[in-house]
Amino acid sequence: MRKKLIILMILALTMANLIGCQLDQEDLGQEKDEELIEEKKYSPETGGEIILPLTNFSTLNPLMTENSSYYFFSKLIFEGLFEFDQDLDLENKLAESYEIKDDGRTIDIKLNGDVRWHDGEKLRAEDVKFTIDAIKYASSNSLYTAMFENSVGSYRPSNMRRIVDVVVVDQENISIKFDTSFSNNLEVLTFPIIPSHVFGGSGTSAYRRALEIEDYLPIGTGPFKFQDYEKMKEITLLANEDFRGSRAHIDKVIGRVFESEEDIVQAFETREVNVATTIGVDWEKYTQEDSIRSIDFISSNYEFLGFNFSKDIFTGESGREIRKAITYAIDRQGIIEKVYLGHGTKVDLPIHPDSWLRSEEADQYGYNLDRAKNTLKLLELEDTNEDGILELNGKDISLKLLTNTFNPLREKTASLIKDDLERIGIKVEIYPEISEEKTEYSKEEIESQWAQVNADIQNGKYDIVLSGWQLSPIPDLSFAFHSAQIRNGMNFINYSNEEMDLAIEDSLLSGSRDGKKDSYKSLQALILEELPYTSLLFKNKSLLLDSKIMGEIQPSFFNPYGGIENAYIPKEFQ
């Protein structure tokens, strides 16, 4: 019974994290101010404004937005109880302290007593309870479910349903109770807290007002507060004079709306905006300009090679050794340099390189052709007809590599993998084939091919597949490795291993932070031994800033504007 319950729970958790675990087909002036290039030391000063980019969004409501650019922007206005730090662990925001009890079933939280809403009211424990109740109401009410399931952030419906009770102890203390031990209990509590007094306290009508899409008035506790919004054009924020600790140095932040990411990059080049996140892999031209500051970070976009376990060649002990040989044979750093122009980070696991959960033994498979060949030799695979291709059961080893070849990064990566594997005697056929005469494809052609590739993946029409995921900051690898995910198609490689299932379950049910760390260490060791996938890399990105914006800014994939409240503009550039 417990096993069945755990599998059902994992299924629910996986669907909750689809936002971060879907196959990814991504990758599709003013004159230079000579003063900016002078080596001169500045001190933080108050004043000035910066313009940040947004793409079209439908609501200012942080709980309901489906737009990631506004979600990140809204972090300047709203705060959660906790936020991810640079190690993807949790740091206190509105919470002053916490205690995990009952093996992870209960979290007692003391709120920061110095926090006030932008309208002057004090943050209270009732605000936290109201926010949780409103989110749970949205996840269960058909009026909001469709949009809520596509909203951005940690407050996925099944995650929130794990919270079974919220007890207000007093104005600054609250107790949050979960249905069972849950290793991601703190990670779930990163949703933005909203003020209950603005929406009428509690009850269905208050929840509906809190979930309003049109004419939503953003009132938060963050370093900047809402001033004005011109629909589909721009939103204006002012520094929060009453922000606890210290006021932001910059007076005004403007969010300007553009049609696409490409338009945003062009707007940055002409200084219509002061900040932009790179798209693609070629941003060296920006780093060579003294008027631009570039801060690199590792994105959440993970690339992998998956093995089809419906094929006999990858099953059993011999199949595992073949997977290891393939992993040793692929020059992943070469792929990063040749395809991604150096803007990638080699990994052996689908765990973010910055994560506090990443094991010290995470890197085991360096590029080693000799070891790859010796591994295959121990399996007594030979090239009897001396055609350069090894044979298994009297037939050449020939693998069909499936990927969306209209994506130039994937097509080039597949070509390099083909060359690498043929060096160890494994023939590779890349599918779908592309015409050497055609180098550009329409949006419709790209989308059509991507749909066909996904259909072929689900139907098992491949031996190995080159693809990627956009991984969530909330760790949960059950979607890729647990056998319960085969039926719904998330575990599309059809990998099934009882020991892996138990390791996944332990990683989800560890109640304490130390227990979570230990369970992930064991899980990673098993993944490295089993290698259901060959991990290739995480793509890197860069935050581009007008160099007049100074101070310590720490962009990340979960918050590209991290630290913007500490940025400043010297008077001479304001």
Backbone hydrogen bonds, N-H to C=O, Kabsch-Sander energy under -0.5 kcal/mol:
donor,donor_aa,acceptor,acceptor_aa,energy
5,L,1,M,-2.4
6,I,2,R,-2.7
7,I,3,K,-2.4
8,L,4,K,-2.3
9,M,5,L,-2.3
10,I,6,I,-2.6
11,L,7,I,-2.3
12,A,8,L,-2.0
13,L,9,M,-2.7
14,T,10,I,-2.7
15,M,11,L,-2.0
16,A,12,A,-1.6
17,N,13,L,-1.4
17,N,14,T,-0.5
18,L,15,M,-1.0
20,G,17,N,-1.8
21,C,17,N,-0.6
21,C,18,L,-0.8
22,Q,470,Q,-0.5
24,D,468,G,-2.4
25,Q,23,L,-0.5
30,Q,269,E,-0.6
31,E,29,G,-0.6
34,E,32,K,-0.7
36,L,33,D,-1.8
37,I,33,D,-0.5
37,I,34,E,-0.9
38,E,35,E,-1.1
40,K,38,E,-1.3
47,G,249,H,-2.6
50,I,252,K,-1.8
52,L,50,I,-0.5
52,L,254,I,-3.3
54,L,256,R,-2.5
56,N,258,F,-0.9
60,L,213,I,-0.5
64,M,61,N,-1.0
65,T,61,N,-1.2
68,S,66,E,-0.6
71,Y,67,N,-2.1
72,F,68,S,-2.5
73,F,69,S,-1.9
74,S,70,Y,-3.1
75,K,71,Y,-0.6
75,K,72,F,-1.0
76,L,73,F,-1.9
77,I,74,S,-1.3
78,F,74,S,-3.2
81,L,189,L,-0.6
81,L,191,F,-0.5
82,F,189,L,-1.2
83,E,91,E,-2.0
85,D,89,D,-2.6
88,L,85,D,-2.1
91,E,83,E,-2.8
93,K,81,L,-2.5
94,L,80,G,-2.0
95,A,81,L,-1.7
96,E,110,K,-3.2
97,S,110,K,-1.6
99,E,108,D,-2.1
101,K,99,E,-0.5
101,K,106,T,-3.4
104,G,101,K,-1.1
105,R,101,K,-0.7
105,R,102,D,-1.1
106,T,101,K,-1.8
107,I,176,I,-2.5
108,D,99,E,-2.6
109,I,107,I,-0.5
109,I,174,I,-3.1
110,K,97,S,-2.3
111,L,109,I,-0.5
111,L,172,E,-3.4
112,N,94,L,-3.0
115,V,112,N,-1.1
117,W,121,E,-3.6
118,H,220,G,-1.9
120,G,117,W,-2.3
123,L,115,V,-2.2
125,A,171,Q,-1.5
127,D,124,R,-1.3
128,V,124,R,-0.9
129,K,125,A,-2.0
130,F,126,E,-2.7
131,T,127,D,-2.3
132,I,128,V,-2.3
133,D,129,K,-2.7
134,A,130,F,-2.6
135,I,131,T,-2.4
136,K,132,I,-2.5
137,Y,133,D,-2.2
138,A,134,A,-2.3
139,S,135,I,-2.0
140,S,136,K,-0.9
140,S,137,Y,-0.7
141,N,137,Y,-1.1
142,S,140,S,-0.5
144,Y,141,N,-1.9
145,T,141,N,-1.8
146,A,142,S,-0.5
148,F,144,Y,-3.0
149,E,145,T,-2.6
150,N,146,A,-0.6
150,N,147,M,-0.9
151,S,148,F,-1.2
152,V,65,T,-1.9
156,R,154,S,-1.9
160,M,156,R,-2.3
161,R,157,P,-1.8
162,R,158,S,-0.5
162,R,159,N,-1.0
163,I,160,M,-1.5
164,V,162,R,-0.7
164,V,177,K,-2.3
165,D,177,K,-1.5
167,V,175,S,-3.1
168,V,166,V,-0.6
169,V,167,V,-0.8
169,V,173,N,-1.8
170,D,173,N,-1.6
173,N,170,D,-0.9
174,I,109,I,-2.3
175,S,167,V,-2.8
176,I,107,I,-2.7
177,K,165,D,-2.9
178,F,105,R,-3.8
179,D,162,R,-2.1
183,S,508,L,-2.5
185,N,182,F,-1.4
188,V,184,N,-1.9
189,L,185,N,-0.7
189,L,186,L,-0.9
190,T,187,E,-0.8
191,F,188,V,-0.7
193,I,79,E,-2.9
196,S,194,I,-0.5
198,V,195,P,-0.7
199,F,195,P,-0.6
199,F,196,S,-0.9
200,G,196,S,-0.6
201,G,196,S,-2.3
202,S,200,G,-1.2
207,Y,203,G,-2.4
208,R,204,T,-2.3
209,R,205,S,-1.8
210,A,206,A,-2.1
211,L,207,Y,-1.2
212,E,209,R,-1.1
216,Y,213,I,-0.6
219,I,217,L,-0.6
221,T,77,I,-0.6
222,G,77,I,-3.1
224,F,76,L,-2.2
225,K,238,L,-3.1
227,Q,236,T,-2.7
228,D,236,T,-1.5
230,E,234,E,-3.1
231,K,229,Y,-0.7
233,K,230,E,-2.5
234,E,230,E,-1.7
235,I,255,G,-2.3
236,T,228,D,-3.1
237,L,253,V,-3.0
238,L,225,K,-2.6
239,A,251,D,-2.3
240,N,223,P,-2.9
241,E,239,A,-0.9
243,F,240,N,-1.6
246,S,244,R,-1.4
249,H,565,E,-1.0
250,I,567,A,-0.5
251,D,48,G,-1.1
252,K,48,G,-1.6
253,V,237,L,-2.2
254,I,50,I,-2.7
255,G,235,I,-3.4
256,R,52,L,-2.8
256,R,254,I,-0.7
257,V,233,K,-3.2
258,F,54,L,-2.8
264,I,260,S,-1.5
265,V,261,E,-2.1
266,Q,262,E,-2.0
267,A,263,D,-2.3
268,F,264,I,-2.1
269,E,265,V,-2.0
270,T,266,Q,-1.4
271,R,268,F,-1.2
272,E,267,A,-3.1
273,V,267,A,-1.0
274,N,51,I,-2.5
275,V,51,I,-0.9
276,A,544,L,-2.0
278,T,542,S,-2.5
283,W,281,V,-0.9
286,Y,283,W,-1.0
287,T,283,W,-1.1
288,Q,284,E,-1.0
289,E,286,Y,-1.6
290,D,288,Q,-0.5
292,I,289,E,-1.5
293,R,545,L,-3.4
295,I,543,L,-2.2
296,D,294,S,-0.5
297,F,541,K,-2.6
299,S,297,F,-0.5
299,S,539,K,-2.4
302,Y,300,S,-0.7
302,Y,469,W,-3.0
303,E,537,L,-2.9
304,F,467,S,-2.6
305,L,534,T,-2.2
306,G,465,V,-3.0
307,F,532,P,-1.4
308,N,463,D,-2.4
309,F,307,F,-0.9
309,F,493,I,-2.6
311,K,308,N,-1.8
314,F,311,K,-1.7
315,T,312,D,-1.6
319,G,315,T,-1.5
320,R,316,G,-1.9
321,E,317,E,-1.9
322,I,318,S,-2.1
323,R,319,G,-2.2
324,K,320,R,-2.0
325,A,321,E,-2.4
326,I,322,I,-2.4
327,T,323,R,-2.0
328,Y,324,K,-2.6
329,A,325,A,-1.7
330,I,326,I,-1.0
330,I,327,T,-0.6
331,D,329,A,-0.5
332,R,330,I,-1.6
335,I,331,D,-1.8
336,I,332,R,-2.3
337,E,333,Q,-2.3
338,K,334,G,-3.0
339,V,335,I,-2.7
340,Y,335,I,-1.3
342,G,336,I,-3.0
343,H,340,Y,-2.5
344,G,342,G,-1.4
345,T,538,F,-2.5
347,V,536,L,-1.0
351,I,349,L,-1.2
355,S,352,H,-2.0
356,W,87,D,-2.4
358,R,355,S,-1.3
362,A,359,S,-1.4
364,Q,362,A,-0.8
366,G,364,Q,-0.9
368,N,328,Y,-2.3
372,A,368,N,-2.0
373,K,369,L,-2.7
374,N,370,D,-2.6
375,T,371,R,-2.3
376,L,372,A,-1.7
377,K,373,K,-2.2
378,L,374,N,-2.1
379,L,375,T,-0.6
379,L,376,L,-0.6
380,E,377,K,-2.0
381,L,376,L,-1.6
382,E,391,E,-0.6
384,T,382,E,-0.8
386,E,383,D,-1.0
390,L,425,G,-2.8
391,E,382,E,-2.0
392,L,395,K,-3.2
395,K,392,L,-1.5
397,I,390,L,-2.8
398,S,396,D,-0.9
399,L,427,K,-3.1
401,L,399,L,-0.7
401,L,429,E,-2.8
402,L,400,K,-0.7
402,L,464,I,-2.6
403,T,431,Y,-1.9
405,T,403,T,-1.5
407,N,404,N,-1.9
411,E,407,N,-2.7
412,K,408,P,-2.3
413,T,409,L,-2.1
414,A,410,R,-2.9
415,S,411,E,-1.9
416,L,412,K,-1.9
417,I,413,T,-2.4
418,K,414,A,-2.5
419,D,415,S,-2.0
420,D,416,L,-2.4
421,L,417,I,-2.7
422,E,418,K,-2.0
423,R,419,D,-1.0
424,I,421,L,-1.1
425,G,422,E,-0.9
426,I,421,L,-2.3
427,K,397,I,-2.4
427,K,425,G,-0.5
429,E,399,L,-2.9
430,I,428,V,-0.5
431,Y,401,L,-3.1
438,K,435,S,-0.7
439,T,437,E,-0.5
446,I,442,S,-2.4
447,E,443,K,-2.5
448,S,444,E,-2.3
449,Q,445,E,-2.4
450,W,446,I,-2.3
451,A,447,E,-2.1
452,Q,448,S,-2.0
453,V,449,Q,-2.8
454,N,450,W,-2.3
455,A,451,A,-1.9
456,D,452,Q,-2.5
457,I,453,V,-2.3
458,Q,454,N,-2.4
459,N,455,A,-1.8
460,G,457,I,-1.3
461,K,456,D,-2.8
462,Y,460,G,-1.6
463,D,400,K,-2.4
463,D,464,I,-0.5
464,I,400,K,-2.1
465,V,306,G,-2.3
466,L,402,L,-2.6
467,S,304,F,-1.9
467,S,465,V,-0.6
469,W,302,Y,-2.2
470,Q,22,Q,-1.2
471,L,300,S,-2.4
471,L,469,W,-0.8
480,A,477,L,-1.1
481,F,477,L,-1.7
482,H,478,S,-2.0
485,Q,482,H,-1.9
486,I,483,S,-1.7
489,G,486,I,-1.0
490,M,485,Q,-0.8
491,N,485,Q,-1.9
492,F,490,M,-1.7
494,N,491,N,-1.6
501,D,497,N,-2.4
502,L,498,E,-2.1
503,A,499,E,-2.0
504,I,500,M,-2.6
505,E,501,D,-2.4
506,D,502,L,-2.4
507,S,503,A,-1.8
508,L,504,I,-1.3
509,L,505,E,-1.4
510,S,506,D,-0.8
516,K,512,S,-2.0
517,K,513,R,-2.1
518,D,514,D,-2.2
519,S,515,G,-2.5
520,Y,516,K,-2.2
521,K,517,K,-1.6
522,S,518,D,-1.9
523,L,519,S,-2.2
524,Q,520,Y,-2.5
525,A,521,K,-1.8
526,L,522,S,-1.8
527,I,523,L,-2.3
528,L,524,Q,-2.5
529,E,525,A,-1.4
530,E,526,L,-2.8
531,L,527,I,-3.3
534,T,305,L,-3.1
535,S,533,Y,-0.7
536,L,303,E,-2.3
537,L,303,E,-1.2
538,F,345,T,-2.1
539,K,301,N,-2.6
540,N,343,H,-2.0
541,K,297,F,-3.1
543,L,295,I,-2.9
544,L,276,A,-3.5
544,L,542,S,-0.6
545,L,293,R,-3.0
546,D,274,N,-2.3
547,S,291,S,-2.2
549,I,546,D,-2.5
550,M,548,K,-0.8
550,M,568,Y,-3.1
553,I,551,G,-0.9
554,Q,562,G,-2.5
556,S,559,N,-0.5
557,F,298,I,-0.6
559,N,556,S,-0.7
562,G,559,N,-1.9
564,I,561,Y,-2.2
566,N,563,G,-2.1
567,A,564,I,-1.0
568,Y,550,M,-2.2
569,I,45,E,-0.5
573,F,570,P,-2.2
574,Q,570,P,-0.6
574,Q,571,K,-1.3
